[in-house]
Structures are given as C-alpha cells and as structure tokens.
C-alpha cells in the first residue's frame, strides 16, 4: 500500500484517491448493468445479476479508502513502544 509511514505527506491522499476511483468505476458498472434493457436499439428481455467480481472490486475500493484514512488519522506509537532501536519493545528488563 502506498501509505507507509508518511502521515503528513501526499501518499495517503493518493491512496484514498485510487480507492475512490475504484469505487466510482464499480458503481458506474453496476448502474450500467442494471439499466441495460436495449442493445443497439434492439429491445431485449434480459435478467442481469451482478457477479462476485464487481462486488469484490467495490469492497477493495472501500478497504483501500479505509486503510488510507486510518493510516492518516490513527495515532502512531512511539518508536520505543514498537521495539525500534533504543527501545525495549514493551519488555521489562
């Protein structure tokens, strides 16, 4: 994912924009599929169902946007609490 550790930069915004684009594409496809009743001026009697791929696309866009927003707005633990250099990582000595 593009967000990484860059909370104040542009990467979380780019990730959220990509997720919103995925959601928009899925919604447009859903609307187009559900409104199909004629093809090239020929009246059709069709029953259209949305397949799992379209729902997976929509959910992946939602997860991408959610991940970008959580990466931006959730608090970050200090390096010492994560067990980074110079920290105990929550272990008692």
N, C-alpha and C positions, 0 to 999 in steps of 0.2 A: 504494500500500500504506500502511497506517496506521502502520507502524513508524517511518519517518522517521529522525530523529537522536535520538529520545528513548529512550536505552538504559536508563535507570533508572526511567522512568515507567510508565504504565499502558497505553500504546498497543501495545507488543509483546505484552502479555498478552491484550489484546482481539483482536489479530490471530491469535494462537495459538488462542484460544477459538473464533473464527469458523472457522478451518481445521479444528479438531477437530469442530465441529458439521457441517461439510460432509462430513467423513469418516464420521461417525456416520450421517448421512442416507443416504449411498451404501451403506454396509454393510447398513443396515436394508432398503433397497430390494433389494439383492442377495439377502439371506436370504428376503425375502418372495417374490421372483420365482422363486427356485429351489425353494421349498417349495410352490408352487401346484400342487395336484392336484385341487382341487374348487372350484367356484364356486357359491355359494348352495345348498349341499347336493347339487349335481349332480356326480357323478364325471366327471372329464374325463381324456382321454388326450392330454396336451399335451407337446410338447417346447419347453422355454424356453431361449433363448440370451440372454446379456447383451449389449446393444448397446454401441457405442462411446461413446455419451453418458454412460452410467453409469461407464465406466472413466475418461473424461475428468474427470468430476466427482470421482471418488476421487483421481485424480492431482493435480487442482487443490487439493484439500484438503491433500494431503501437501506440495505445494510451498508452500502458504501457511504451514503449521506450520513447515516447514523454514526459510523466509525469516524468520519471526518469531524463531525460536531463533538463527539466525545473526546477525540484527541485534542481538540482545541480547548474545550471548556472544563474538562475534568482536572482536578489538581494533580500535580506531579509530585511524587515522593522525592525527598532529597536523595542525593547520590549515596549518602551514608546508609540510609534505610534500605536502599536497593542492593547493598552489598558491593558497591563500587570500590575503587581504590581509596584506601584510608578509612573505610567503614567496616563495621563488624557484621553488617548484614542481618541484624536482629539477633545475633548470637551473644550470649553472655560470656565474659572472659574471667 
